[in-house]
Amino acid sequence: MLIQSEITLEAARLQALKRYDILDTPRDGSMNRLAGLAARVFNMPIAIISLVDEDRIWFKSRHGLDAEQIDRGGGLCDSAILSDEVYIVEDARNDPRTLANPLVAGEFGLRFYAAAPLQTHDGYRLGTFCLIDQKQRYLNENQKLVLQDMAAIAMDELELRLAARQAAQENERQLNELRQQLGSKA
């Protein structure tokens, strides 16, 4: 059972996620290129940029996977956002954290999962930049740093989009204000 402070933190995290207005937006070039780059750099079949919503994990970008989202309860990204560090499961079949996970126990056969959190400038972890394989894998310390950098680049992209949207809204507000002033003088 969640205690009150955890509920409050989760509500604030979800509010931060909504601030970016990114959920259910179309796939796009820069995020797709990042996911594809990660798959090639790490030689992984699957790379995903995920956002953890209230009841689902939605994939902003995905390389090597057709699904657009999964239930939050069955997703490793839900656990990965609890830490600032890279979350790694080297062999899910032998990891007590994942034995009951449907992606591990089911036909998908997930074995390796590594994720770096997408963390906002004000400290909220919105989702992950993750790597997935159906065989056991390992990441060395340098690779963990590269994954963290890729997550930071994805988050920078989200921050830039938010700043551009806010600037456009402010410009529109100022333009409307100017129109009203000019209209009252006519």
C-alpha positions as CSV (number, residue, x, y, z in Angstrom):
1,M,0.0,0.0,0.0
2,L,1.3,3.4,-0.9
3,I,1.8,5.9,1.9
4,Q,0.5,9.4,1.6
5,S,3.9,10.9,0.6
6,E,4.4,8.4,-2.2
7,I,0.9,9.2,-3.5
8,T,1.7,12.9,-3.4
9,L,5.0,12.3,-5.2
10,E,3.4,10.2,-7.9
11,A,0.7,12.8,-8.4
12,A,3.4,15.5,-8.8
13,R,5.3,13.2,-11.2
14,L,2.2,12.6,-13.3
15,Q,1.5,16.4,-13.3
16,A,5.1,17.0,-14.6
17,L,4.5,14.4,-17.3
18,K,1.3,16.1,-18.4
19,R,3.2,19.5,-18.6
20,Y,5.2,18.1,-21.5
21,D,2.0,17.3,-23.5
22,I,3.9,14.4,-25.2
23,L,1.7,11.4,-24.6
24,D,0.0,10.0,-27.6
25,T,1.9,12.2,-30.0
26,P,3.0,10.8,-33.4
27,R,6.4,9.1,-33.7
28,D,9.0,11.6,-34.8
29,G,12.4,11.7,-36.4
30,S,14.7,12.8,-33.6
31,M,13.4,10.3,-31.0
32,N,13.3,7.5,-33.6
33,R,16.9,8.3,-34.6
34,L,17.9,8.2,-30.9
35,A,16.3,4.8,-30.4
36,G,17.8,3.4,-33.6
37,L,21.2,4.8,-32.7
38,A,21.0,3.1,-29.2
39,A,20.1,-0.2,-30.8
40,R,23.2,0.0,-33.1
41,V,25.6,1.4,-30.5
42,F,24.7,-1.3,-27.9
43,N,24.0,-4.1,-30.5
44,M,20.5,-4.6,-29.0
45,P,17.4,-5.7,-30.9
46,I,15.1,-3.4,-29.0
47,A,15.5,0.2,-27.8
48,I,12.6,2.2,-26.4
49,I,12.0,5.8,-25.2
50,S,9.1,5.2,-22.8
51,L,6.9,7.5,-20.7
52,V,5.2,6.1,-17.6
53,D,1.6,7.3,-17.4
54,E,-1.0,6.6,-14.7
55,D,-1.9,3.1,-15.9
56,R,0.3,2.5,-18.9
57,I,3.8,2.7,-20.3
58,W,3.6,4.5,-23.6
59,F,6.4,4.3,-26.1
60,K,7.3,7.7,-27.7
61,S,9.9,5.9,-29.8
62,R,10.6,2.2,-30.3
63,H,13.1,0.3,-32.4
64,G,12.6,-3.4,-32.9
65,L,9.2,-3.6,-31.2
66,D,5.7,-3.2,-32.7
67,A,3.8,-2.5,-29.5
68,E,2.9,1.2,-28.8
69,Q,2.3,0.7,-25.0
70,I,1.9,-1.9,-22.3
71,D,0.1,-1.9,-19.0
72,R,2.1,-0.1,-16.3
73,G,1.8,-3.0,-13.8
74,G,3.6,-5.4,-16.2
75,G,6.4,-3.0,-17.2
76,L,9.9,-2.8,-15.9
77,C,10.0,0.9,-16.7
78,D,7.6,1.4,-13.7
79,S,10.4,0.0,-11.4
80,A,13.2,1.8,-13.3
81,I,11.8,5.3,-12.7
82,L,12.2,4.8,-8.9
83,S,15.9,5.4,-9.2
84,D,18.3,8.0,-10.6
85,E,20.7,5.2,-11.6
86,V,20.7,2.9,-14.5
87,Y,18.3,0.0,-13.7
88,I,19.7,-3.3,-15.0
89,V,18.3,-6.9,-15.2
90,E,21.0,-9.0,-16.8
91,D,19.0,-12.2,-16.8
92,A,15.4,-11.8,-15.9
93,R,14.8,-15.6,-15.6
94,N,17.1,-15.6,-12.6
95,D,16.2,-12.2,-11.1
96,P,13.7,-12.2,-8.2
97,R,12.5,-8.7,-9.2
98,T,11.2,-10.0,-12.6
99,L,10.1,-13.6,-12.2
100,A,6.4,-12.8,-12.2
101,N,6.6,-10.2,-15.0
102,P,4.5,-11.3,-18.0
103,L,7.1,-10.1,-20.4
104,V,9.6,-12.5,-18.8
105,A,7.3,-15.4,-18.0
106,G,5.2,-15.1,-21.2
107,E,6.0,-15.9,-24.8
108,F,8.0,-12.6,-25.4
109,G,10.8,-14.1,-23.3
110,L,12.5,-10.9,-22.0
111,R,15.8,-11.7,-20.4
112,F,17.9,-8.4,-20.5
113,Y,16.6,-5.0,-19.6
114,A,18.6,-1.8,-18.9
115,A,17.1,1.6,-18.5
116,A,18.2,5.1,-17.7
117,P,15.5,7.5,-16.4
118,L,14.3,10.5,-18.3
119,Q,14.6,13.1,-15.6
120,T,13.2,16.6,-15.8
121,H,15.2,19.7,-14.8
122,D,13.1,19.8,-11.6
123,G,13.8,16.1,-10.7
124,Y,10.8,14.1,-11.9
125,R,11.5,10.9,-13.7
126,L,8.9,10.7,-16.5
127,G,10.0,7.4,-18.2
128,T,13.1,5.7,-19.4
129,F,15.5,5.2,-22.3
130,C,15.7,1.4,-22.3
131,L,17.4,-1.5,-24.0
132,I,15.8,-4.9,-24.2
133,D,17.0,-8.3,-25.4
134,Q,15.7,-11.9,-25.3
135,K,19.1,-13.1,-24.2
136,Q,21.3,-12.5,-21.2
137,R,23.5,-9.3,-21.6
138,Y,25.7,-7.1,-19.6
139,L,26.6,-3.4,-19.6
140,N,30.0,-2.1,-18.5
141,E,30.4,1.2,-16.7
142,N,31.1,3.1,-19.9
143,Q,28.0,1.7,-21.5
144,K,25.9,2.8,-18.5
145,L,27.2,6.3,-18.9
146,V,26.4,6.3,-22.7
147,L,22.9,5.1,-21.9
148,Q,22.5,7.9,-19.3
149,D,23.7,10.4,-21.9
150,M,21.2,9.1,-24.4
151,A,18.4,9.5,-21.9
152,A,19.6,13.0,-21.1
153,I,19.6,13.9,-24.8
154,A,16.0,12.5,-25.2
155,M,15.0,14.6,-22.1
156,D,16.8,17.7,-23.6
157,E,14.6,17.2,-26.7
158,L,11.5,17.1,-24.5
159,E,12.6,20.2,-22.6
160,L,13.3,22.1,-25.9
161,R,9.8,21.2,-27.2
162,L,8.2,22.4,-23.9
163,A,10.1,25.7,-24.0
164,A,9.2,26.3,-27.7
165,R,5.5,25.6,-26.9
166,Q,5.6,27.9,-23.9
167,A,7.3,30.7,-26.0
168,A,4.7,30.3,-28.7
169,Q,1.9,30.6,-26.1
170,E,3.5,33.7,-24.6
171,N,3.9,35.2,-28.1
172,E,0.2,34.5,-28.8
173,R,-0.8,36.1,-25.5
174,Q,1.2,39.2,-26.2
175,L,-0.2,39.4,-29.7
176,N,-3.7,39.2,-28.4
177,E,-2.9,41.9,-25.8
178,L,-1.6,44.1,-28.6
179,R,-4.6,43.5,-30.7
180,Q,-6.9,44.5,-27.8
181,Q,-4.9,47.7,-27.2
182,L,-5.0,48.6,-30.9
183,G,-8.7,47.8,-31.1
184,S,-9.5,50.0,-28.1
185,K,-7.7,53.0,-29.8
186,A,-9.6,52.7,-33.0
